[in-house]
Amino acid sequence: MCPLCHTCKIDTAYHQDNRRNFYSCETCQLVFVPPEQFLSEEEENAAYDHHQNSPDDQGYRSFLSRLFIPMNQRLAPGSQGLDFGSGPGPTLSKMFEEAGHSVALFDYFYANDQSVLQPAYDFITASEVVEHLHHPKDELERLWNILNPGGILGIMTKRVLNREAFATWHYKNDLTHVCFFSEFTFQWLAGQWQAELTIVGNDVVLLKKIVAPSP
């Protein structure tokens, strides 16, 4: 079953290497690794502990600016945000705080405070996160549900182009990466949520929660 749309229309022969199998959903076109091939929680945590991201790293800030700049341009002054999957060295949150916004942090391994998943936010960021999600439907819907009307969910992840490109794609070789989104997948998701989708470059999408018209 597809972990994003829960359909059973699956191509189980999309790709295979010497470590994992990759399936493709015929409905939403998510490419995903079957759960029995996931790393253990301990192995996954150990992999993240090797990340050297820091707010003092100008190269990392430049990388994150691909998401920060288009999102910040769309935010009202003093917006309230959530950095979902903030990692061991939160940096994107600091960039938004420097721009005058307030940002809460959540990370399953490094900032696992479930209380921050209760309020409503004007914006939510998920930078290099969604490819790690074991239950993308549940986790993304939870984020969407705590986003204010008119709010923006900003996602940074490299996108699947086609089967041929996937076969030689370095991104799939990271064993913590288990879900791979294409442009079509985000279009499908926007349709499900009736969201306004903006595609920015090769790895950023913005999903805006449309304000329902007054009766």
TORPA-4810 file (N, C-alpha, C, O; in nm, 3 decimals):
<nodes>
NODE_1_0.084_-0.121_0.000_0.000_0.000_0.000_0.088_0.125_0.000_0.189_0.130_0.069_M
NODE_2_0.049_0.225_-0.076_0.124_0.349_-0.083_0.114_0.422_0.052_0.004_0.438_0.105_C
NODE_3_0.228_0.466_0.108_0.223_0.533_0.238_0.171_0.677_0.232_0.149_0.739_0.336_P
NODE_4_0.150_0.730_0.111_0.099_0.867_0.099_-0.050_0.869_0.067_-0.125_0.941_0.133_L
NODE_5_-0.093_0.793_-0.033_-0.235_0.799_-0.072_-0.312_0.674_-0.033_-0.435_0.670_-0.047_C
NODE_6_-0.242_0.572_0.016_-0.302_0.448_0.066_-0.372_0.366_-0.042_-0.459_0.284_-0.012_H
NODE_7_-0.335_0.388_-0.167_-0.385_0.301_-0.272_-0.301_0.173_-0.277_-0.188_0.169_-0.227_T
NODE_8_-0.357_0.071_-0.339_-0.283_-0.055_-0.355_-0.235_-0.075_-0.498_-0.190_-0.184_-0.534_C
NODE_9_-0.244_0.029_-0.580_-0.197_0.021_-0.719_-0.049_0.055_-0.722_-0.011_0.171_-0.740_K
NODE_10_0.034_-0.047_-0.704_0.177_-0.027_-0.683_0.258_-0.101_-0.789_0.232_-0.217_-0.821_I
NODE_11_0.357_-0.032_-0.843_0.457_-0.095_-0.930_0.574_-0.135_-0.840_0.653_-0.050_-0.799_D
NODE_12_0.586_-0.264_-0.811_0.690_-0.311_-0.719_0.824_-0.334_-0.790_0.920_-0.378_-0.728_T
NODE_13_0.829_-0.305_-0.918_0.952_-0.327_-0.994_1.007_-0.195_-1.049_1.075_-0.194_-1.152_A
NODE_14_0.976_-0.085_-0.981_1.021_0.046_-1.029_1.173_0.052_-1.038_1.229_0.095_-1.139_Y
NODE_15_1.240_0.009_-0.931_1.386_0.005_-0.931_1.435_-0.085_-0.818_1.367_-0.103_-0.717_H
NODE_16_1.552_-0.142_-0.838_1.613_-0.224_-0.734_1.764_-0.208_-0.741_1.821_-0.207_-0.850_Q
NODE_17_1.829_-0.195_-0.625_1.975_-0.199_-0.623_2.018_-0.311_-0.530_1.936_-0.394_-0.491_D
NODE_18_2.144_-0.314_-0.493_2.191_-0.426_-0.411_2.159_-0.413_-0.264_2.196_-0.498_-0.184_N
NODE_19_2.088_-0.305_-0.228_2.051_-0.285_-0.088_1.900_-0.275_-0.066_1.849_-0.318_0.037_R
NODE_20_1.828_-0.216_-0.163_1.687_-0.188_-0.138_1.604_-0.203_-0.265_1.656_-0.202_-0.376_R
NODE_21_1.473_-0.216_-0.244_1.375_-0.211_-0.353_1.304_-0.077_-0.347_1.289_-0.017_-0.240_N
NODE_22_1.261_-0.031_-0.462_1.189_0.096_-0.471_1.060_0.072_-0.548_1.061_0.026_-0.661_F
NODE_23_0.950_0.105_-0.484_0.818_0.088_-0.543_0.766_0.224_-0.591_0.811_0.329_-0.544_Y
NODE_24_0.672_0.222_-0.683_0.611_0.346_-0.732_0.459_0.333_-0.726_0.402_0.231_-0.766_S
NODE_25_0.396_0.436_-0.677_0.249_0.439_-0.669_0.192_0.487_-0.801_0.234_0.590_-0.854_C
NODE_26_0.096_0.413_-0.855_0.035_0.451_-0.982_-0.063_0.566_-0.968_-0.102_0.627_-1.068_E
NODE_27_-0.105_0.597_-0.844_-0.202_0.704_-0.822_-0.135_0.838_-0.798_-0.163_0.935_-0.870_T
NODE_28_-0.045_0.846_-0.699_0.018_0.974_-0.665_0.162_0.983_-0.712_0.226_1.088_-0.700_C
NODE_29_0.215_0.873_-0.766_0.350_0.865_-0.820_0.460_0.885_-0.716_0.573_0.919_-0.752_Q
NODE_30_0.429_0.865_-0.589_0.534_0.860_-0.489_0.619_0.737_-0.514_0.566_0.630_-0.543_L
NODE_31_0.750_0.750_-0.503_0.842_0.637_-0.505_0.885_0.612_-0.361_0.921_0.705_-0.289_V
NODE_32_0.881_0.487_-0.318_0.906_0.460_-0.176_0.972_0.324_-0.155_0.964_0.234_-0.239_F
NODE_33_1.038_0.314_-0.041_1.105_0.192_0.001_1.008_0.115_0.092_0.944_0.177_0.176_V
NODE_34_0.995_-0.017_0.077_0.906_-0.092_0.166_0.957_-0.088_0.311_1.078_-0.089_0.334_P
NODE_35_0.865_-0.085_0.408_0.903_-0.066_0.549_1.002_-0.168_0.602_1.084_-0.136_0.689_P
NODE_36_0.996_-0.291_0.552_1.086_-0.393_0.604_1.233_-0.364_0.569_1.323_-0.430_0.620_E
NODE_37_1.255_-0.267_0.480_1.392_-0.230_0.444_1.438_-0.099_0.508_1.544_-0.047_0.473_Q
NODE_38_1.358_-0.043_0.599_1.398_0.077_0.671_1.515_0.045_0.764_1.530_-0.068_0.810_F
NODE_39_1.597_0.146_0.792_1.695_0.134_0.898_1.624_0.124_1.033_1.509_0.165_1.046_L
NODE_40_1.692_0.068_1.132_1.638_0.072_1.268_1.644_0.217_1.318_1.717_0.299_1.262_S
NODE_41_1.568_0.246_1.421_1.569_0.381_1.477_1.710_0.419_1.523_1.752_0.533_1.505_E
NODE_42_1.783_0.326_1.581_1.918_0.353_1.628_2.012_0.383_1.511_2.095_0.474_1.519_E
NODE_43_1.999_0.307_1.402_2.082_0.330_1.285_2.050_0.465_1.221_2.140_0.537_1.178_E
NODE_44_1.923_0.499_1.216_1.882_0.626_1.157_1.935_0.743_1.240_1.988_0.839_1.185_E
NODE_45_1.920_0.733_1.372_1.968_0.840_1.460_2.119_0.856_1.445_2.169_0.969_1.440_N
NODE_46_2.192_0.746_1.438_2.338_0.752_1.424_2.377_0.824_1.294_2.475_0.899_1.292_A
NODE_47_2.300_0.801_1.188_2.328_0.868_1.061_2.310_1.019_1.073_2.390_1.096_1.021_A
NODE_48_2.204_1.062_1.143_2.180_1.205_1.159_2.283_1.270_1.249_2.314_1.388_1.234_Y
NODE_49_2.337_1.193_1.344_2.437_1.249_1.434_2.564_1.291_1.359_2.643_1.370_1.411_D
NODE_50_2.583_1.239_1.240_2.701_1.274_1.161_2.682_1.404_1.082_2.777_1.456_1.024_H
NODE_51_2.560_1.457_1.080_2.536_1.583_1.008_2.609_1.697_1.079_2.608_1.705_1.202_H
NODE_52_2.670_1.783_1.002_2.751_1.892_1.058_2.688_2.028_1.031_2.760_2.127_1.017_Q
NODE_53_2.556_2.035_1.023_2.489_2.160_0.992_2.496_2.256_1.110_2.484_2.215_1.226_N
NODE_54_2.515_2.384_1.081_2.529_2.485_1.186_2.483_2.620_1.133_2.504_2.650_1.016_S
NODE_55_2.420_2.703_1.218_2.381_2.837_1.174_2.500_2.927_1.143_2.484_3.033_1.082_P
NODE_56_2.620_2.886_1.185_2.740_2.964_1.154_2.799_2.929_1.018_2.894_2.993_0.973_D
NODE_57_2.744_2.828_0.953_2.793_2.781_0.823_2.722_2.860_0.713_2.604_2.837_0.686_D
NODE_58_2.793_2.952_0.651_2.731_3.037_0.549_2.690_2.957_0.425_2.595_2.992_0.357_Q
NODE_59_2.763_2.849_0.397_2.724_2.765_0.285_2.591_2.697_0.309_2.510_2.683_0.218_G
NODE_60_2.570_2.654_0.433_2.443_2.591_0.469_2.330_2.693_0.464_2.220_2.662_0.418_Y
NODE_61_2.357_2.814_0.512_2.256_2.920_0.503_2.219_2.948_0.357_2.102_2.970_0.325_R
NODE_62_2.318_2.949_0.271_2.292_2.973_0.129_2.204_2.862_0.071_2.113_2.889_-0.007_S
NODE_63_2.232_2.739_0.110_2.151_2.626_0.066_2.006_2.644_0.112_1.913_2.628_0.033_F
NODE_64_1.986_2.678_0.240_1.851_2.693_0.294_1.779_2.815_0.238_1.656_2.823_0.243_L
NODE_65_1.854_2.910_0.185_1.791_3.032_0.132_1.700_3.001_0.014_1.612_3.080_-0.019_S
NODE_66_1.720_2.887_-0.049_1.632_2.848_-0.160_1.489_2.830_-0.111_1.394_2.851_-0.187_R
NODE_67_1.473_2.792_0.015_1.339_2.783_0.076_1.306_2.911_0.151_1.193_2.960_0.145_L
NODE_68_1.404_2.963_0.223_1.378_3.080_0.307_1.331_3.202_0.228_1.232_3.265_0.265_F
NODE_69_1.399_3.234_0.119_1.368_3.358_0.047_1.226_3.359_-0.008_1.152_3.454_0.019_I
NODE_70_1.184_3.259_-0.084_1.047_3.266_-0.138_0.939_3.260_-0.030_0.832_3.318_-0.045_P
NODE_71_0.967_3.188_0.081_0.869_3.184_0.189_0.861_3.317_0.260_0.752_3.368_0.285_M
NODE_72_0.976_3.373_0.294_0.978_3.499_0.368_0.911_3.611_0.290_0.849_3.700_0.349_N
NODE_73_0.924_3.607_0.158_0.860_3.709_0.074_0.708_3.706_0.084_0.641_3.805_0.056_Q
NODE_74_0.654_3.591_0.125_0.509_3.573_0.129_0.451_3.586_0.270_0.330_3.574_0.287_R
NODE_75_0.535_3.610_0.370_0.487_3.612_0.508_0.460_3.754_0.556_0.530_3.848_0.520_L
NODE_76_0.356_3.767_0.638_0.330_3.894_0.705_0.434_3.915_0.814_0.487_3.817_0.867_A
NODE_77_0.465_4.039_0.850_0.561_4.064_0.958_0.518_3.995_1.087_0.400_3.993_1.121_P
NODE_78_0.615_3.941_1.158_0.589_3.881_1.288_0.506_3.753_1.282_0.429_3.726_1.374_G
NODE_79_0.520_3.676_1.175_0.444_3.552_1.162_0.496_3.446_1.260_0.611_3.450_1.304_S
NODE_80_0.407_3.350_1.293_0.440_3.240_1.382_0.465_3.115_1.298_0.380_3.075_1.219_Q
NODE_81_0.581_3.052_1.316_0.614_2.937_1.234_0.661_2.817_1.312_0.687_2.825_1.432_G
NODE_82_0.670_2.705_1.242_0.720_2.580_1.296_0.823_2.525_1.200_0.796_2.511_1.080_L
NODE_83_0.942_2.493_1.251_1.043_2.424_1.172_1.034_2.277_1.206_1.081_2.233_1.311_D
NODE_84_0.973_2.200_1.115_0.950_2.058_1.137_1.069_1.979_1.083_1.100_1.985_0.964_F
NODE_85_1.134_1.905_1.172_1.256_1.835_1.133_1.375_1.928_1.139_1.453_1.938_1.045_G
NODE_86_1.387_1.997_1.252_1.488_2.103_1.265_1.630_2.052_1.273_1.724_2.127_1.249_S
NODE_87_1.648_1.923_1.306_1.780_1.863_1.304_1.867_1.899_1.424_1.822_1.969_1.514_G
NODE_88_1.991_1.851_1.424_2.080_1.873_1.538_2.137_2.014_1.545_2.187_2.054_1.650_P
NODE_89_2.131_2.090_1.436_2.183_2.226_1.437_2.085_2.321_1.372_2.109_2.366_1.260_G
NODE_90_1.973_2.355_1.440_1.868_2.437_1.378_1.924_2.567_1.319_1.991_2.644_1.386_P
NODE_91_1.894_2.587_1.193_1.947_2.704_1.123_1.838_2.780_1.050_1.833_2.903_1.057_T
NODE_92_1.750_2.709_0.981_1.642_2.776_0.908_1.557_2.858_1.005_1.514_2.968_0.970_L
NODE_93_1.531_2.806_1.124_1.451_2.878_1.223_1.518_3.010_1.260_1.451_3.111_1.277_S
NODE_94_1.650_3.008_1.273_1.723_3.130_1.308_1.714_3.233_1.196_1.707_3.353_1.223_K
NODE_95_1.714_3.187_1.073_1.702_3.279_0.960_1.567_3.349_0.963_1.558_3.469_0.937_M
NODE_96_1.461_3.274_0.995_1.329_3.337_1.004_1.320_3.428_1.126_1.256_3.534_1.120_F
NODE_97_1.382_3.389_1.235_1.382_3.475_1.354_1.456_3.605_1.328_1.415_3.712_1.374_E
NODE_98_1.566_3.596_1.255_1.640_3.717_1.219_1.558_3.809_1.130_1.582_3.929_1.125_E
NODE_99_1.461_3.751_1.060_1.371_3.830_0.974_1.249_3.881_1.050_1.161_3.945_0.992_A
NODE_100_1.243_3.853_1.181_1.137_3.909_1.264_1.022_3.815_1.295_0.921_3.859_1.350_G
NODE_101_1.035_3.687_1.262_0.930_3.591_1.289_0.962_3.509_1.414_1.076_3.508_1.461_H
NODE_102_0.862_3.440_1.467_0.881_3.349_1.579_0.870_3.206_1.528_0.781_3.175_1.449_S
NODE_103_0.961_3.119_1.572_0.964_2.983_1.519_0.979_2.880_1.631_1.072_2.888_1.712_V
NODE_104_0.887_2.785_1.635_0.898_2.670_1.724_0.972_2.558_1.651_0.974_2.553_1.528_A
NODE_105_1.034_2.469_1.727_1.111_2.360_1.669_1.049_2.225_1.702_1.002_2.202_1.813_L
NODE_106_1.051_2.136_1.601_1.018_1.996_1.628_1.111_1.907_1.548_1.133_1.930_1.429_F
NODE_107_1.165_1.807_1.614_1.244_1.706_1.546_1.228_1.576_1.625_1.240_1.575_1.747_D
NODE_108_1.201_1.468_1.555_1.174_1.340_1.623_1.291_1.299_1.711_1.271_1.242_1.818_Y
NODE_109_1.413_1.326_1.665_1.532_1.281_1.739_1.591_1.389_1.828_1.646_1.357_1.933_F
NODE_110_1.580_1.517_1.791_1.654_1.622_1.860_1.568_1.724_1.933_1.619_1.797_2.018_Y
NODE_111_1.442_1.732_1.902_1.354_1.829_1.969_1.212_1.773_1.970_1.120_1.831_1.914_A
NODE_112_1.198_1.659_2.035_1.071_1.586_2.031_0.976_1.634_2.139_0.952_1.567_2.239_N
NODE_113_0.923_1.754_2.116_0.825_1.814_2.207_0.690_1.814_2.135_0.663_1.902_2.052_D
NODE_114_0.606_1.716_2.167_0.479_1.701_2.096_0.386_1.820_2.116_0.295_1.842_2.036_Q
NODE_115_0.409_1.898_2.222_0.319_2.011_2.249_0.325_2.116_2.138_0.228_2.189_2.118_S
NODE_116_0.437_2.125_2.067_0.446_2.227_1.962_0.366_2.188_1.839_0.348_2.270_1.748_V
NODE_117_0.316_2.064_1.835_0.234_2.022_1.722_0.086_2.047_1.745_0.002_2.000_1.669_L
NODE_118_0.054_2.121_1.849_-0.085_2.154_1.882_-0.130_2.290_1.830_-0.241_2.301_1.778_Q
NODE_119_-0.048_2.396_1.843_-0.098_2.529_1.802_-0.119_2.538_1.652_-0.083_2.447_1.577_P
NODE_120_-0.176_2.649_1.609_-0.189_2.677_1.466_-0.079_2.774_1.425_-0.046_2.867_1.500_A
NODE_121_-0.022_2.754_1.307_0.091_2.833_1.261_0.060_2.905_1.131_-0.023_2.861_1.051_Y
NODE_122_0.131_3.017_1.110_0.120_3.091_0.985_0.206_3.028_0.876_0.177_3.041_0.757_D
NODE_123_0.312_2.960_0.917_0.396_2.890_0.820_0.464_2.772_0.887_0.492_2.774_1.007_F
NODE_124_0.491_2.671_0.807_0.562_2.552_0.853_0.667_2.519_0.748_0.638_2.518_0.628_I
NODE_125_0.789_2.492_0.793_0.894_2.452_0.701_0.933_2.306_0.727_0.932_2.258_0.841_T
NODE_126_0.966_2.237_0.620_1.016_2.099_0.627_1.128_2.089_0.524_1.106_2.053_0.409_A
NODE_127_1.249_2.121_0.569_1.364_2.125_0.480_1.441_1.994_0.487_1.492_1.956_0.592_S
NODE_128_1.448_1.924_0.373_1.517_1.795_0.367_1.463_1.701_0.475_1.539_1.641_0.551_E
NODE_129_1.330_1.690_0.480_1.262_1.611_0.584_1.171_1.506_0.523_1.173_1.390_0.566_V
NODE_130_1.091_1.544_0.424_0.984_1.454_0.379_1.037_1.324_0.320_0.967_1.223_0.320_V
NODE_131_1.160_1.326_0.270_1.217_1.203_0.215_1.249_1.101_0.325_1.275_0.984_0.295_E
NODE_132_1.246_1.144_0.450_1.274_1.055_0.563_1.146_0.998_0.627_1.155_0.909_0.712_H
NODE_133_1.030_1.047_0.588_0.907_1.013_0.659_0.865_0.868_0.636_0.857_0.822_0.522_L
NODE_134_0.839_0.797_0.745_0.794_0.659_0.736_0.643_0.651_0.709_0.594_0.555_0.650_H
NODE_135_0.570_0.754_0.754_0.424_0.757_0.737_0.385_0.894_0.679_0.324_0.974_0.749_H
NODE_136_0.420_0.922_0.554_0.403_1.056_0.501_0.259_1.107_0.501_0.237_1.226_0.522_P
NODE_137_0.162_1.020_0.479_0.023_1.066_0.481_-0.013_1.123_0.617_-0.063_1.235_0.627_K
NODE_138_0.013_1.047_0.722_-0.024_1.090_0.857_0.055_1.213_0.898_0.000_1.307_0.956_D
NODE_139_0.183_1.214_0.868_0.269_1.323_0.915_0.243_1.452_0.840_0.241_1.559_0.901_E
NODE_140_0.223_1.445_0.710_0.195_1.566_0.633_0.056_1.619_0.663_0.037_1.741_0.671_L
NODE_141_-0.042_1.531_0.680_-0.176_1.578_0.714_-0.179_1.643_0.852_-0.253_1.739_0.875_E
NODE_142_-0.098_1.592_0.944_-0.091_1.654_1.076_-0.039_1.797_1.064_-0.091_1.888_1.129_R
NODE_143_0.063_1.817_0.983_0.115_1.952_0.963_0.011_2.042_0.897_-0.008_2.157_0.938_L
NODE_144_-0.056_1.989_0.794_-0.155_2.070_0.723_-0.267_2.113_0.817_-0.320_2.223_0.805_W
NODE_145_-0.303_2.026_0.909_-0.413_2.056_1.000_-0.379_2.161_1.104_-0.470_2.220_1.163_N
NODE_146_-0.249_2.186_1.129_-0.214_2.290_1.227_-0.166_2.417_1.157_-0.106_2.505_1.220_I
NODE_147_-0.193_2.426_1.028_-0.160_2.547_0.952_-0.282_2.637_0.944_-0.392_2.591_0.911_L
NODE_148_-0.263_2.764_0.974_-0.374_2.860_0.967_-0.423_2.877_0.823_-0.344_2.859_0.730_N
NODE_149_-0.550_2.912_0.803_-0.596_2.949_0.670_-0.510_3.062_0.614_-0.483_3.161_0.683_P
NODE_150_-0.468_3.047_0.492_-0.377_3.144_0.433_-0.231_3.115_0.462_-0.142_3.181_0.408_G
NODE_151_-0.205_3.015_0.547_-0.069_2.981_0.584_0.001_2.900_0.475_-0.062_2.852_0.381_G
NODE_152_0.132_2.887_0.490_0.215_2.822_0.388_0.295_2.708_0.449_0.359_2.725_0.553_I
NODE_153_0.291_2.593_0.383_0.380_2.482_0.413_0.489_2.481_0.307_0.460_2.464_0.189_L
NODE_154_0.613_2.500_0.350_0.726_2.502_0.258_0.807_2.375_0.270_0.852_2.341_0.380_G
NODE_155_0.827_2.306_0.160_0.897_2.177_0.159_1.017_2.186_0.065_1.006_2.228_-0.049_I
NODE_156_1.133_2.144_0.118_1.251_2.131_0.034_1.290_1.984_0.028_1.320_1.924_0.131_M
NODE_157_1.289_1.928_-0.090_1.333_1.791_-0.113_1.362_1.776_-0.261_1.293_1.836_-0.343_T
NODE_158_1.460_1.698_-0.295_1.490_1.678_-0.437_1.381_1.589_-0.498_1.333_1.496_-0.434_K
NODE_159_1.345_1.618_-0.623_1.229_1.553_-0.684_1.268_1.447_-0.786_1.367_1.459_-0.858_R
NODE_160_1.187_1.343_-0.789_1.200_1.237_-0.890_1.166_1.295_-1.027_1.068_1.367_-1.042_V
NODE_161_1.249_1.264_-1.126_1.220_1.308_-1.262_1.154_1.197_-1.343_1.047_1.217_-1.400_L
NODE_162_1.218_1.081_-1.348_1.163_0.967_-1.422_1.242_0.842_-1.380_1.340_0.851_-1.306_N
NODE_163_1.198_0.728_-1.428_1.259_0.601_-1.390_1.407_0.594_-1.433_1.492_0.545_-1.359_R
NODE_164_1.435_0.645_-1.552_1.572_0.636_-1.603_1.667_0.720_-1.517_1.776_0.675_-1.483_E
NODE_165_1.626_0.841_-1.484_1.710_0.927_-1.400_1.723_0.871_-1.260_1.828_0.884_-1.196_A
NODE_166_1.617_0.809_-1.211_1.619_0.753_-1.076_1.726_0.646_-1.063_1.789_0.633_-0.958_F
NODE_167_1.748_0.570_-1.167_1.842_0.458_-1.162_1.983_0.502_-1.128_2.059_0.426_-1.068_A
NODE_168_2.020_0.624_-1.165_2.156_0.672_-1.138_2.157_0.789_-1.040_2.258_0.860_-1.029_T
NODE_169_2.047_0.809_-0.969_2.029_0.925_-0.881_2.098_0.902_-0.747_2.069_0.804_-0.679_W
NODE_170_2.189_0.991_-0.709_2.261_0.975_-0.582_2.169_0.985_-0.461_2.196_0.927_-0.356_H
NODE_171_2.060_1.059_-0.476_1.970_1.089_-0.362_1.910_0.961_-0.304_1.884_0.953_-0.184_Y
NODE_172_1.887_0.863_-0.389_1.826_0.738_-0.343_1.923_0.654_-0.262_1.882_0.560_-0.194_K
NODE_173_2.053_0.685_-0.268_2.154_0.601_-0.204_2.166_0.626_-0.055_2.227_0.545_0.016_N
NODE_174_2.111_0.734_-0.007_2.109_0.761_0.137_2.004_0.668_0.199_1.886_0.676_0.166_D
NODE_175_2.047_0.581_0.289_1.956_0.480_0.343_1.851_0.537_0.437_1.758_0.467_0.474_L
NODE_176_1.865_0.663_0.476_1.760_0.728_0.556_1.650_0.787_0.467_1.546_0.829_0.517_T
NODE_177_1.673_0.790_0.336_1.574_0.841_0.242_1.482_0.727_0.199_1.527_0.630_0.137_H
NODE_178_1.355_0.738_0.231_1.262_0.628_0.203_1.139_0.672_0.121_1.062_0.586_0.078_V
NODE_179_1.120_0.801_0.099_1.009_0.853_0.019_1.063_0.956_-0.079_1.141_1.043_-0.041_C
NODE_180_1.021_0.946_-0.203_1.072_1.034_-0.307_0.953_1.092_-0.384_0.873_1.019_-0.443_F
NODE_181_0.944_1.224_-0.382_0.830_1.296_-0.440_0.867_1.349_-0.579_0.980_1.391_-0.603_F
NODE_182_0.771_1.346_-0.667_0.787_1.408_-0.798_0.701_1.534_-0.803_0.624_1.562_-0.710_S
NODE_183_0.714_1.610_-0.910_0.626_1.727_-0.927_0.480_1.681_-0.931_0.394_1.747_-0.873_E
NODE_184_0.453_1.569_-0.997_0.316_1.518_-1.002_0.266_1.485_-0.861_0.150_1.511_-0.830_F
NODE_185_0.352_1.429_-0.776_0.310_1.394_-0.641_0.265_1.518_-0.565_0.164_1.514_-0.495_T
NODE_186_0.338_1.626_-0.580_0.298_1.750_-0.511_0.171_1.808_-0.573_0.089_1.866_-0.501_F
NODE_187_0.154_1.793_-0.702_0.029_1.838_-0.764_-0.088_1.755_-0.711_-0.195_1.809_-0.684_Q
NODE_188_-0.067_1.625_-0.697_-0.171_1.539_-0.641_-0.204_1.581_-0.499_-0.321_1.590_-0.462_W
NODE_189_-0.100_1.607_-0.419_-0.122_1.647_-0.280_-0.197_1.780_-0.272_-0.287_1.795_-0.190_L
NODE_190_-0.159_1.874_-0.356_-0.228_2.003_-0.359_-0.375_1.985_-0.395_-0.462_2.055_-0.342_A
NODE_191_-0.403_1.893_-0.485_-0.542_1.865_-0.521_-0.621_1.807_-0.405_-0.737_1.843_-0.384_G
NODE_192_-0.558_1.718_-0.331_-0.626_1.660_-0.215_-0.658_1.764_-0.110_-0.764_1.760_-0.047_Q
NODE_193_-0.568_1.858_-0.092_-0.585_1.962_0.011_-0.655_2.086_-0.043_-0.689_2.176_0.034_W
NODE_194_-0.677_2.091_-0.174_-0.729_2.213_-0.239_-0.639_2.331_-0.205_-0.685_2.439_-0.169_Q
NODE_195_-0.510_2.306_-0.217_-0.408_2.405_-0.184_-0.357_2.474_-0.310_-0.369_2.421_-0.421_A
NODE_196_-0.302_2.591_-0.291_-0.236_2.663_-0.400_-0.089_2.621_-0.402_-0.016_2.644_-0.305_E
NODE_197_-0.045_2.559_-0.510_0.090_2.505_-0.520_0.180_2.599_-0.600_0.145_2.642_-0.710_L
NODE_198_0.295_2.631_-0.542_0.398_2.707_-0.613_0.525_2.624_-0.615_0.573_2.583_-0.509_T
NODE_199_0.580_2.599_-0.732_0.703_2.523_-0.746_0.818_2.621_-0.768_0.814_2.703_-0.860_I
NODE_200_0.919_2.613_-0.682_1.031_2.706_-0.686_1.158_2.626_-0.715_1.205_2.551_-0.629_V
NODE_201_1.213_2.641_-0.833_1.337_2.572_-0.866_1.320_2.421_-0.868_1.211_2.369_-0.893_G
NODE_202_1.432_2.351_-0.842_1.434_2.207_-0.856_1.397_2.131_-0.729_1.374_2.010_-0.735_N
NODE_203_1.390_2.200_-0.615_1.372_2.123_-0.492_1.286_2.191_-0.386_1.287_2.148_-0.270_D
NODE_204_1.213_2.295_-0.422_1.129_2.365_-0.325_0.987_2.375_-0.378_0.964_2.409_-0.494_V
NODE_205_0.891_2.345_-0.291_0.750_2.369_-0.322_0.687_2.442_-0.204_0.723_2.419_-0.089_V
NODE_206_0.592_2.530_-0.235_0.515_2.601_-0.134_0.368_2.564_-0.154_0.316_2.572_-0.265_L
NODE_207_0.303_2.523_-0.046_0.162_2.486_-0.048_0.087_2.582_0.042_0.106_2.583_0.163_L
NODE_208_0.001_2.663_-0.019_-0.073_2.764_0.057_-0.213_2.716_0.086_-0.283_2.666_-0.002_K
NODE_209_-0.253_2.730_0.211_-0.386_2.688_0.254_-0.487_2.795_0.217_-0.486_2.905_0.273_K
NODE_210_-0.573_2.764_0.123_-0.668_2.862_0.072_-0.768_2.899_0.178_-0.821_2.813_0.249_I
NODE_211_-0.795_3.029_0.190_-0.896_3.078_0.286_-1.034_3.051_0.227_-1.066_3.094_0.117_V
NODE_212_-1.116_2.978_0.302_-1.251_2.948_0.256_-1.333_3.077_0.247_-1.325_3.160_0.337_A
NODE_213_-1.411_3.094_0.141_-1.493_3.216_0.128_-1.601_3.221_0.235_-1.653_3.118_0.278_P
NODE_214_-1.634_3.341_0.275_-1.738_3.358_0.377_-1.873_3.320_0.317_-1.899_3.348_0.200_S
NODE_215_-1.959_3.256_0.397_-2.092_3.216_0.346_-2.179_3.339_0.319_-2.293_3.325_0.275_P
</nodes>
